[in-house]
Amino acid sequence: MKYLRFVVLLFVAVSGIASLNLSACTSLSVKTMNNRVWYAANFDYPDCEIRFVIHTLLNRKVFQTQFLQNGIWLTANMANTAGTFAPLQMQYPVQGGSGTPGTNQVYIDGFAAYAIYESNSLSEMIAALDTIELIQSPITTIHTMLCYENTGSAIFEKCDQGNAVTLPDTSWQILSNFEMCNFAGLPYNQISGIGANRYIAGYEYLLGNYSIFDFEKALGFLETTQQAAGSYKTLCSLVFDVENDDIFVCLERDFSKILRISVDSGFITSYRGWETPIYLPINESGLKVSEIMALVSANSQNNTTFNVQIQPNPFTEQVCITSSTDNQNETTITILNLDGMRVKTIYCRQEKYIWDGKDENGNAVNRGVYLAVISTKKTTVTKKLVKL
């Protein structure tokens, strides 16, 4: 763990905090029968602002879900483009923490940060426990599940006996809020403690759906383990498609509306169920959920005052984009693919523009779905295009 303390300090500097998680939550790592890896997580917490962050550090592109508490952004989970995922969740019963780590002591959140920013395998993290002691911060008691695409998952905790590692006994592993190490090897229906009801419900869901597990089943797991009542409601649900480095997001327990985050390109787009097309960049400063919803509201209002028509749509070779704009003002039309990559930028003053379906280099674009972002000085409208 040569760079462990260095990475922990960097992670604290990037996040602006020393303790990262104060939430309930349920997380999942599963390897399907066709060796496809999926991760999923529900973030359960009292109403608060949430933001998504993507940044590059130590040559790794990393995604974080963060939430605002008392003016400080705290991290709920992390993932990178190497296929590693690390949720941070509350662990009960609560333990006393240490204000300053001693020699060879590491906070659990820092340990998880090392896994995301530096480590390449689960075995490396397990071996590290021979030389370090996991400790809790004085603010909260947490545990983590470190998930690697190629080497599996394990839950890491600080228990009464010291460091504890719990390996899965099936093709999936679920992290809830009770001390997992105390129930290792026991039948799932003998689990007890805080979050046991979610654990059992999720386990039974997987028993019935593992053989056909896919993206839709991952969403089903999150619906099954969501919290719709009480003070710790599910505010955000994530499915991590490891194969494609995509993270799919549902907000406020509405699983009919899905956003897609491309970690590699750093953009969030509407994926399913949104009437208003969404295309926004995510960087190290973060994109707040409130900003996403503000854009949706603004686009909805703009659609009534700034009329944009696209015909034909779907199209095969060319498409006409018509906007009700003042001819004296320049209109910018930006064509994007669903990864957020710019395909073509058009500057015009006329109400009608014919796009020939070609990119900046004059090459015909592939069949698929594209976004047209039509902007003037006063307003912006996003429309979906489909090329057949």
DOKOLSE-853842 format. One record per residue (C-alpha): residue number from 1; residue in three letters; z, y, x. Coordinates in steps of 0.25 Angstrom, whole numbers, always signed. Layout:
% DOKOLSE-853842
seq / type / z / y / x
NUM / ALA / Z / Y / X
...
//
This chain:
% DOKOLSE-853842
seq / type / z / y / x
1 / MET / +0 / +0 / +0
2 / LYS / -4 / +9 / +11
3 / TYR / -7 / +21 / +3
4 / LEU / +2 / +19 / -9
5 / ARG / +11 / +31 / -7
6 / PHE / -1 / +40 / -4
7 / VAL / -8 / +35 / -17
8 / VAL / +5 / +37 / -25
9 / LEU / +6 / +51 / -20
10 / LEU / -8 / +54 / -23
11 / PHE / -7 / +48 / -37
12 / VAL / +5 / +57 / -40
13 / ALA / -3 / +69 / -35
14 / VAL / -15 / +66 / -43
15 / SER / -7 / +63 / -56
16 / GLY / +3 / +74 / -53
17 / ILE / +15 / +65 / -56
18 / ALA / +24 / +55 / -50
19 / SER / +27 / +47 / -63
20 / LEU / +15 / +42 / -71
21 / ASN / +18 / +36 / -84
22 / LEU / +27 / +37 / -96
23 / SER / +20 / +29 / -106
24 / ALA / +20 / +16 / -114
25 / CYS / +6 / +10 / -115
26 / THR / -1 / -4 / -114
27 / SER / -11 / -8 / -104
28 / LEU / -20 / -20 / -101
29 / SER / -28 / -26 / -90
30 / VAL / -37 / -38 / -94
31 / LYS / -48 / -46 / -87
32 / THR / -57 / -52 / -97
33 / MET / -63 / -66 / -98
34 / ASN / -76 / -60 / -91
35 / ASN / -68 / -53 / -80
36 / ARG / -69 / -39 / -86
37 / VAL / -57 / -31 / -84
38 / TRP / -51 / -21 / -94
39 / TYR / -39 / -12 / -94
40 / ALA / -33 / -5 / -106
41 / ALA / -21 / +4 / -108
42 / ASN / -14 / +12 / -120
43 / PHE / -7 / +24 / -116
44 / ASP / +5 / +26 / -126
45 / TYR / +13 / +39 / -125
46 / PRO / +18 / +50 / -134
47 / ASP / +7 / +61 / -137
48 / CYS / +2 / +67 / -124
49 / GLU / -10 / +73 / -117
50 / ILE / -18 / +62 / -110
51 / ARG / -29 / +64 / -99
52 / PHE / -38 / +55 / -91
53 / VAL / -40 / +58 / -76
54 / ILE / -50 / +52 / -66
55 / HIS / -49 / +55 / -51
56 / THR / -53 / +49 / -38
57 / LEU / -43 / +47 / -28
58 / LEU / -43 / +38 / -15
59 / ASN / -58 / +34 / -19
60 / ARG / -54 / +29 / -33
61 / LYS / -58 / +35 / -46
62 / VAL / -45 / +34 / -55
63 / PHE / -43 / +36 / -70
64 / GLN / -29 / +40 / -76
65 / THR / -24 / +42 / -90
66 / GLN / -13 / +53 / -89
67 / PHE / -4 / +59 / -99
68 / LEU / +4 / +72 / -100
69 / GLN / +19 / +72 / -100
70 / ASN / +27 / +84 / -98
71 / GLY / +16 / +91 / -91
72 / ILE / +13 / +80 / -81
73 / TRP / +1 / +70 / -82
74 / LEU / +6 / +56 / -81
75 / THR / -3 / +44 / -78
76 / ALA / -4 / +32 / -88
77 / ASN / -15 / +24 / -82
78 / MET / -25 / +23 / -70
79 / ALA / -38 / +16 / -67
80 / ASN / -48 / +17 / -56
81 / THR / -63 / +13 / -55
82 / ALA / -59 / +1 / -46
83 / GLY / -54 / -6 / -59
84 / THR / -39 / -3 / -57
85 / PHE / -30 / +1 / -69
86 / ALA / -15 / +5 / -69
87 / PRO / -8 / +9 / -81
88 / LEU / +6 / +15 / -80
89 / GLN / +16 / +12 / -91
90 / MET / +30 / +13 / -95
91 / GLN / +39 / +1 / -91
92 / TYR / +52 / -2 / -99
93 / PRO / +63 / -3 / -97
94 / VAL / +64 / +10 / -90
95 / GLN / +68 / +10 / -75
96 / GLY / +74 / +20 / -66
97 / GLY / +65 / +27 / -57
98 / SER / +65 / +32 / -43
99 / GLY / +62 / +47 / -40
100 / THR / +57 / +44 / -26
101 / PRO / +51 / +31 / -21
102 / GLY / +57 / +25 / -9
103 / THR / +51 / +17 / +2
104 / ASN / +40 / +8 / -3
105 / GLN / +43 / +12 / -17
106 / VAL / +32 / +16 / -26
107 / TYR / +31 / +21 / -41
108 / ILE / +24 / +12 / -50
109 / ASP / +14 / +23 / -54
110 / GLY / +11 / +25 / -39
111 / PHE / +9 / +10 / -37
112 / ALA / -1 / +10 / -49
113 / ALA / -8 / +22 / -43
114 / TYR / -10 / +15 / -30
115 / ALA / -16 / +4 / -37
116 / ILE / -26 / +13 / -44
117 / TYR / -29 / +22 / -31
118 / GLU / -29 / +12 / -20
119 / SER / -26 / -3 / -23
120 / ASN / -37 / -13 / -24
121 / SER / -30 / -25 / -30
122 / LEU / -18 / -30 / -38
123 / SER / -14 / -39 / -27
124 / GLU / -12 / -26 / -18
125 / MET / -3 / -20 / -28
126 / ILE / +5 / -32 / -30
127 / ALA / +7 / -34 / -15
128 / ALA / +11 / -20 / -13
129 / LEU / +24 / -23 / -21
130 / ASP / +29 / -31 / -9
131 / THR / +31 / -18 / -1
132 / ILE / +34 / -8 / -12
133 / GLU / +43 / -6 / -24
134 / LEU / +38 / -1 / -37
135 / ILE / +48 / +10 / -43
136 / GLN / +48 / +18 / -55
137 / SER / +48 / +34 / -56
138 / PRO / +60 / +41 / -61
139 / ILE / +52 / +46 / -73
140 / THR / +47 / +33 / -80
141 / THR / +46 / +18 / -78
142 / ILE / +32 / +12 / -78
143 / HIS / +24 / +0 / -74
144 / THR / +9 / -2 / -71
145 / MET / -2 / -13 / -72
146 / LEU / -11 / -13 / -61
147 / CYS / -25 / -18 / -65
148 / TYR / -36 / -22 / -55
149 / GLU / -50 / -26 / -60
150 / ASN / -52 / -37 / -50
151 / THR / -37 / -41 / -46
152 / GLY / -30 / -41 / -59
153 / SER / -18 / -33 / -65
154 / ALA / -2 / -33 / -64
155 / ILE / +9 / -25 / -69
156 / PHE / +18 / -18 / -59
157 / GLU / +32 / -15 / -63
158 / LYS / +46 / -11 / -57
159 / CYS / +56 / -21 / -63
160 / ASP / +71 / -24 / -60
161 / GLN / +67 / -34 / -50
162 / GLY / +57 / -24 / -43
163 / ASN / +42 / -24 / -42
164 / ALA / +36 / -32 / -53
165 / VAL / +21 / -37 / -54
166 / THR / +17 / -44 / -67
167 / LEU / +3 / -51 / -67
168 / PRO / -4 / -55 / -79
169 / ASP / -4 / -69 / -84
170 / THR / -17 / -67 / -92
171 / SER / -30 / -60 / -91
172 / TRP / -24 / -47 / -95
173 / GLN / -11 / -39 / -93
174 / ILE / -4 / -29 / -102
175 / LEU / +5 / -18 / -98
176 / SER / +16 / -13 / -108
177 / ASN / +29 / -7 / -105
178 / PHE / +40 / -18 / -104
179 / GLU / +42 / -24 / -90
180 / MET / +31 / -33 / -88
181 / CYS / +37 / -41 / -77
182 / ASN / +49 / -46 / -86
183 / PHE / +39 / -53 / -95
184 / ALA / +29 / -59 / -85
185 / GLY / +25 / -73 / -89
186 / LEU / +31 / -73 / -103
187 / PRO / +22 / -74 / -115
188 / TYR / +17 / -61 / -120
189 / ASN / +25 / -62 / -133
190 / GLN / +38 / -63 / -126
191 / ILE / +36 / -49 / -120
192 / SER / +47 / -38 / -125
193 / GLY / +50 / -24 / -121
194 / ILE / +43 / -11 / -123
195 / GLY / +28 / -12 / -125
196 / ALA / +29 / -27 / -128
197 / ASN / +23 / -26 / -142
198 / ARG / +11 / -20 / -136
199 / TYR / +10 / -30 / -125
200 / ILE / +11 / -42 / -135
201 / ALA / +0 / -35 / -144
202 / GLY / -9 / -33 / -132
203 / TYR / -7 / -47 / -127
204 / GLU / -10 / -53 / -140
205 / TYR / -22 / -45 / -142
206 / LEU / -27 / -50 / -128
207 / LEU / -25 / -64 / -132
208 / GLY / -34 / -62 / -144
209 / ASN / -45 / -54 / -137
210 / TYR / -45 / -57 / -122
211 / SER / -57 / -67 / -123
212 / ILE / -66 / -56 / -128
213 / PHE / -59 / -44 / -121
214 / ASP / -67 / -32 / -119
215 / PHE / -67 / -17 / -121
216 / GLU / -65 / -18 / -136
217 / LYS / -53 / -28 / -134
218 / ALA / -47 / -18 / -124
219 / LEU / -47 / -7 / -134
220 / GLY / -41 / -18 / -144
221 / PHE / -30 / -20 / -134
222 / LEU / -27 / -5 / -134
223 / GLU / -27 / -4 / -149
224 / THR / -18 / -16 / -150
225 / THR / -8 / -11 / -140
226 / GLN / -8 / +4 / -144
227 / GLN / +4 / +11 / -150
228 / ALA / +1 / +19 / -162
229 / ALA / +15 / +22 / -166
230 / GLY / +28 / +28 / -159
231 / SER / +29 / +39 / -149
232 / TYR / +21 / +31 / -138
233 / LYS / +7 / +30 / -145
234 / THR / -6 / +26 / -138
235 / LEU / -13 / +39 / -134
236 / CYS / -24 / +33 / -125
237 / SER / -30 / +19 / -124
238 / LEU / -39 / +15 / -112
239 / VAL / -48 / +4 / -109
240 / PHE / -53 / +3 / -94
241 / ASP / -66 / -4 / -92
242 / VAL / -64 / -8 / -78
243 / GLU / -79 / -13 / -76
244 / ASN / -85 / +1 / -79
245 / ASP / -73 / +10 / -75
246 / ASP / -72 / +15 / -89
247 / ILE / -60 / +19 / -97
248 / PHE / -61 / +19 / -112
249 / VAL / -50 / +28 / -119
250 / CYS / -45 / +29 / -134
251 / LEU / -36 / +40 / -138
252 / GLU / -24 / +40 / -148
253 / ARG / -26 / +26 / -152
254 / ASP / -40 / +28 / -157
255 / PHE / -48 / +16 / -152
256 / SER / -61 / +21 / -160
257 / LYS / -63 / +32 / -150
258 / ILE / -65 / +28 / -136
259 / LEU / -68 / +37 / -123
260 / ARG / -74 / +32 / -111
261 / ILE / -69 / +36 / -97
262 / SER / -78 / +33 / -85
263 / VAL / -69 / +33 / -73
264 / ASP / -80 / +32 / -63
265 / SER / -88 / +45 / -69
266 / GLY / -75 / +52 / -74
267 / PHE / -80 / +55 / -88
268 / ILE / -74 / +52 / -102
269 / THR / -84 / +50 / -113
270 / SER / -83 / +46 / -128
271 / TYR / -86 / +31 / -129
272 / ARG / -84 / +27 / -144
273 / GLY / -80 / +33 / -157
274 / TRP / -80 / +48 / -153
275 / GLU / -89 / +57 / -161
276 / THR / -89 / +67 / -150
277 / PRO / -95 / +63 / -137
278 / ILE / -86 / +65 / -125
279 / TYR / -89 / +67 / -111
280 / LEU / -79 / +73 / -102
281 / PRO / -76 / +72 / -87
282 / ILE / -62 / +67 / -82
283 / ASN / -57 / +71 / -68
284 / GLU / -44 / +72 / -60
285 / SER / -39 / +83 / -69
286 / GLY / -40 / +74 / -81
287 / LEU / -46 / +75 / -95
288 / LYS / -36 / +76 / -106
289 / VAL / -37 / +69 / -120
290 / SER / -35 / +82 / -126
291 / GLU / -47 / +88 / -119
292 / ILE / -56 / +76 / -124
293 / MET / -51 / +78 / -138
294 / ALA / -54 / +93 / -137
295 / LEU / -68 / +90 / -133
296 / VAL / -70 / +81 / -144
297 / SER / -65 / +92 / -154
298 / ALA / -74 / +103 / -147
299 / ASN / -86 / +94 / -148
300 / SER / -84 / +91 / -163
301 / GLN / -83 / +106 / -165
302 / ASN / -95 / +109 / -157
303 / ASN / -103 / +99 / -164
304 / THR / -102 / +108 / -176
305 / THR / -106 / +121 / -169
306 / PHE / -115 / +116 / -158
307 / ASN / -125 / +107 / -164
308 / VAL / -132 / +97 / -155
309 / GLN / -142 / +87 / -159
310 / ILE / -148 / +75 / -151
311 / GLN / -160 / +69 / -156
312 / PRO / -164 / +58 / -156
313 / ASN / -151 / +51 / -152
314 / PRO / -152 / +40 / -148
315 / PHE / -165 / +43 / -140
316 / THR / -174 / +36 / -131
317 / GLU / -181 / +46 / -122
318 / GLN / -177 / +60 / -125
319 / VAL / -168 / +67 / -134
320 / CYS / -167 / +81 / -140
321 / ILE / -154 / +88 / -139
322 / THR / -153 / +100 / -148
323 / SER / -141 / +110 / -148
324 / SER / -138 / +122 / -157
325 / THR / -136 / +132 / -145
326 / ASP / -140 / +146 / -143
327 / ASN / -153 / +146 / -134
328 / GLN / -147 / +157 / -126
329 / ASN / -136 / +148 / -121
330 / GLU / -139 / +136 / -111
331 / THR / -135 / +123 / -116
332 / THR / -132 / +112 / -106
333 / ILE / -135 / +97 / -110
334 / THR / -128 / +87 / -101
335 / ILE / -132 / +72 / -103
336 / LEU / -121 / +62 / -98
337 / ASN / -120 / +47 / -98
338 / LEU / -108 / +40 / -103
339 / ASP / -102 / +40 / -89
340 / GLY / -102 / +55 / -89
341 / MET / -113 / +56 / -79
342 / ARG / -123 / +68 / -81
343 / VAL / -137 / +63 / -84
344 / LYS / -144 / +76 / -87
345 / THR / -140 / +91 / -88
346 / ILE / -149 / +100 / -96
347 / TYR / -148 / +115 / -97
348 / CYS / -156 / +121 / -109
349 / ARG / -156 / +133 / -119
350 / GLN / -164 / +127 / -130
351 / GLU / -158 / +120 / -142
352 / LYS / -166 / +108 / -139
353 / TYR / -167 / +99 / -127
354 / ILE / -175 / +86 / -125
355 / TRP / -168 / +77 / -115
356 / ASP / -178 / +67 / -110
357 / GLY / -167 / +56 / -107
358 / LYS / -168 / +58 / -92
359 / ASP / -157 / +62 / -81
360 / GLU / -157 / +73 / -71
361 / ASN / -166 / +64 / -62
362 / GLY / -177 / +62 / -73
363 / ASN / -173 / +48 / -75
364 / ALA / -172 / +42 / -89
365 / VAL / -157 / +39 / -93
366 / ASN / -153 / +25 / -97
367 / ARG / -151 / +21 / -111
368 / GLY / -137 / +24 / -116
369 / VAL / -127 / +35 / -121
370 / TYR / -127 / +49 / -116
371 / LEU / -119 / +62 / -118
372 / ALA / -126 / +75 / -120
373 / VAL / -116 / +87 / -117
374 / ILE / -122 / +99 / -123
375 / SER / -115 / +112 / -118
376 / THR / -116 / +127 / -120
377 / LYS / -107 / +138 / -116
378 / LYS / -99 / +137 / -129
379 / THR / -99 / +122 / -132
380 / THR / -102 / +108 / -128
381 / VAL / -106 / +96 / -136
382 / THR / -108 / +81 / -132
383 / LYS / -118 / +72 / -139
384 / LYS / -121 / +57 / -137
385 / LEU / -135 / +53 / -133
386 / VAL / -140 / +39 / -134
387 / LYS / -153 / +35 / -126
388 / LEU / -159 / +22 / -131
//
